[in-house]
Amino acid sequence: MYAMPVEVFTAAGWHVLFYNPRGHGRSTGYLSVGTAGDDLKCLLDHFGLSGLPLTAFGHSGACAAWLKASAAGLTVKDFYFAAPVLNSRRSLFYMYETATIGEFVFVTSRLAADPIHFKRILADTAWLDPGYWHENNLEHVLNGTPGAFPMGSFLQELFIPGVDSMPELGERETDVTMFFPTQDHWYPHRETVDECSGKLTAVEVEAAEDHYFSGGWDSVWAETAARMTNQGP
C-alpha cells in the first residue's frame, strides 16, 4: 500500500532514493531518530549525492526524523509528510487518552521477548515516567535475554525522554506539506496545525481511512507528484 509510483516521479525529472531506517523493511536493528539521519547521510555519501538539495517524503515517525536530520545539516529543501508523528510522547499519551493504545501494543508486542509481561507494563502510562522507568530498570527488563530484540532500548530511545520535532517544524513551516487521514488513532493532528503559525500546507485526504493511509496512497502520490512537478527538480 505504500508503494511509490517511481516512474511518475522519474518521468518528471526527479531521482528517487528509497531508504528504510533501522528496524524497517530489510534494515536490521531498531529505530533511532538520531541514527536515522546519520545513516541517511552515509547512504548519500555512498552514492555521491551528498550536498544535493533533497525533497523528503516521510510517514509517521519518519517525519520527525527528517526534521531533525535537516536541522543537523542534511540539505532538504521541501518536505512531504503523511500522518506525521512529531512528538513521540504526545503520540502515546494521546493513544492512552483515546483508548487506542492497543494498536501500538499489538504492533510492538510481537517483537517483545516476553509479550505477556510487555503488555502488563504498557497497560497504563506509569512506564512513561522517566523516574519510574529508571527506578525499575525497565530497559534491562524489557530487553530480555541476549539475542532478543532490544525492546527496552527501543522504547527508551523513542520515549524516555522522547523526541519532539515541533521546534524544527516551526523553523521550516513554509517548506512543509502535510497529508492527514480522515481519522488517526496515533496522533492529534489538529494540535500540530494549531501550534503552527499557519504557513505550512495541510491537506486532508478523504480516501485515507487511518494512520496507515489505507485507501489513500494513490491520492497522496498524485498530489505530491503534482506539487513537485509544478515546483520542478
N, C-alpha and C positions, 0 to 999 in steps of 0.2 A: 504493500500500500504506500510505502514511502518512495518507491522507485521514481527517480528524477528522469524526465524525458530529455536525456542528454542531447540528442540530435536537434531538439528545438533551440537549445542554447548555443551549440556549436555552429549551427547554421546562421546564427545572428552574429557570429564572430567572437564568441566567448570560448575560453578554455575552461574545462571543468575538472576539478580535482576532488575526488571523494576522500573523506577522512573519517575513520571510526576511532574515537578516543579509546583509551584502555577500558576493557570490560564491555565493549560493544562490538557487535559483528564478530569478526575473527581476531580482534585485538585482545590479547591476554591482559591480566592484571585487573585493577579496579579503578573506577573513575576518580580522578582528582582534577579539580578545576585548574590548579596550579600547573600540574604536569601536562594537561591537555594543550595549553598554549605552547609550552616548551617543546612538546612532541611535534606539534604542527610546524613550528619554526624549523626543527630538524628535517622534517619531511620536505619543506620548501627549499631548504639548503641543498638537500639531496638531489632535487630535480632542477637546481639552478634557478629557482623562482623567487629567491629572497629579494625583498625590496620592491617587487612589483605591487601595484595597488590591487587589493583584493575586494571582491564583493562577497560577503559572507552570508550563508544561509544556515540557520540552526533551528532545532526543535527542542522545546522543553528546557532542561538544564544546560544544554549546549549554548543557549543564548547568553547566559551569564558567563560561560567560558569564553565566548567570542569577545564580549565587552571587556573582560579582564585582560585577555591577550592583547587586545588593541591598546588598552591603557598602558600595557607593559612594553609597547613598542612595535607590535605587529602592524603592518601597514594595511588598514582596512578603510575603504572609502565609503562603503554602504553596507547596511545590514538588513536582512530579511529574516524575521523571526516568526515561527509558528508556535502558538501556545507557550509563550516564554515563561519560564520559572526563574525569576530574577533574584529572589531571596529564598534560599533553601529552607531556612527555619520557618519563615512565614508560610511556606507551602505546607509543611507538615502540621503546623498549628491549625491552619485552615481546614485541613483534612480531618483533624480530630474534632474541630468545632462543628463541621457539617456531617460527621459520622460517615465519611468516605475513606477513612484511613485504611480500611480493609483492602482497597485497591493497591496501596503501597505495600502493605504487609504481604499480600498474595504474591506480588512480583518478586519481592526480596527474600521471602522465607524459603523459596525454592533453592536458594544458594547457601542458606544457613547450615552450619554443621549440625545443629540441633533445632530443627524447625519449631518444635513444640515449645521449647524454652524461649526461643526467639520471640514467638508470638506472645508469650506471657510478659516478657519485658516490654514489648511495644503495645501492651494492652491499654496503657494510658501515657500521659505526657511526662511522667516523672523522669524518664531516661534523658529527656531533652534538657534537663537542668545540668549545666556543666559540673556543678559541685557534686550532685548525685552520681553523675556518670563516672567521675574520677574516684570518688569515695568507694564506689562499688566495683571499681576496676573493670568496667563493662567492656572496654576494648579487648582486654585479655579474655574475658569470659566468652564473648561472642565470637572471637577469632577461632576458638575451638582448638583442635589438635593440629600439629604441623601438617601442611599439605592441603588442609581445607581452605575454602575461600575465606579470606580475612574480613569477615563481616564487621567485626568491631572496628577495624581500621577504616573500612569503607564508611561506616556511619560517622565515625569521629571526624574524618576528613571533610565530609559534606555538611555535618550538622552541629558539631561541637568545636568552635562556637558558631559555625555556619558560614555561608557565602552570600554576601549582599552586593549585587552589582547595580543597584539603583543609583548610587553616586556616579558611576561610569555612564549609565544611561543618560543622566542629566547633562553630561558633557557632550553627548552625541545625538541628542534627540532628533535634530533635523536630518540626520543620516539614516534613521531607522524607520522601517515599515514593519508593522506587527499584524499578523493574522490571528484572529481569535475564533474559536468554535462557538457555536450557539450555547454550549454548556461544557463546563470544565470542572471536574471534581478535584483537580490538583492545585489550582491557584486562583485567587480572586483577581481576575484581570481588571475589573473595574478600578481596583486600588492602584494598579500600575498606571492606568490612564489618568486618574485623578491626581496622582502625585507628580505628574509631569506638567510642564508649562504649556502644553498644547501644541508643541512643534513637531512631534512625531506623527507618522501616518498610521492610523488604526483602521483595520479592515475586518469586519465580521463576515465570516464565510458561512452562509446559511446551510450549505450542504454538509458542513463538518459537525458531526454529532457529539464528539467527545474530545478529551485531551490528545488522543492519538490521531485526531482529524479523520476518523472513519467517514468515508464517503465524500471527503472534501479535498483530497490531494490534487485532483485534476484542476479544480478551481484555483488552488494555491499556486500550482506551477504555471498555469495560464496567466494569472495576474502578475506573478513575478517576472515571467518572460516578457510580458508586455511592458512593464515598467523598466526593466533592464534594457530592452531594445530601444525604447524612447530615449534612455539615458546614453546608450552607446558604450562600447567596450572601453 
